[in-house]
Amino acid sequence: MLTRPICAAYLRGKLPTRDPFCFGHEFVADVVAVGDEVAHFVPGNRVIVSFLIACGTCRRCLQGYPAACLTVPSKSAYGFGIFGDWGGAACDLIRVPYASTMMALLPDGISVTDAASAGDNLSDAFRCVADGLEEEPGAPVLIVAGGGGAPSISLYAAALAMSLGSEQVDYMDSDRERLTIAEAIGANPIEAKSPPKRHGSYWITADTSGHPSGDWLATALNSTAPYGRCTSCGIYHGVTPVPLGAMYRQGVRFTIGWANIQSLMPRVLNLLAAKAVALSKIHNVVPWDDAIAALKDPPPKLIFVRNHEAAAGRQ
Ligand SMILES: [Zn+2]
């Protein structure tokens, strides 16, 4: 179970919530019991679970948009106190509704820690780069992490783009720690203390800053090649300026919103099974009992492992 920044932000009182609630929205777990309607899973399976709750059978789910599921209330999710009483992963047992489509088996050969974030951030990062690289194999990618609103998604997107064959992955950030990790995974680090108006021209750009000024977002949008793809994973609140005039003149395919995790997880797991992705350089793994201490000064991505020895033995 993870995560930073969400858990850390809650602990610091920086996100709105109702008290009390159980946090933890990304997790790998062992199945201990299944209901009568659950297909494909049995007790003993190790599974990855989508953070967003969706039925898997309504019109929107079948169209590939579980984030717009018509059966459950909008924004139903684990681990976010304001999004319903679905529970969180920082607990002993968690109930998974619609389990037949909410879960995926952990494939052989993929470690628990590599898969730990597939239920949200890793899949979110995947959607930033995968379709663009399928469309134009080898295309250069620009990740605009800026102030680091979604630090792990930034680094995941860079690592995934490398594995998916991008010939150049440029990673722009103001944070030295993340720039060092980006370089370690093979990306080209670009240190920027403030957002440039534009940085080159890329078929694929991603904004993961979530900065309320919109300035880093504008850098990503203005750096997108004509009719290229720009995806934003930053969480914005209120009104954020967007350079629509430049986007119109340039032609930008812009995507923003919750990632449709159930549609993405199989593709992410297929990639992890087929190719090396430098996730271990991004992850900081700590035992469950050390979680609270680690969250006080979190690195870009924390993973907490319960029964650490047993989990390690299954990697
Ligand atoms: Zn649905």
Boltz pocket constraint, residues with backbone or C-beta under 6 A from the ligand:
constraints:
  - pocket:
      binder: B
      contacts: [[A, 54], [A, 55], [A, 56], [A, 57], [A, 58], [A, 59], [A, 60], [A, 61], [A, 66], [A, 68], [A, 69], [A, 70], [A, 71], [A, 72]]
      max_distance: 6.0
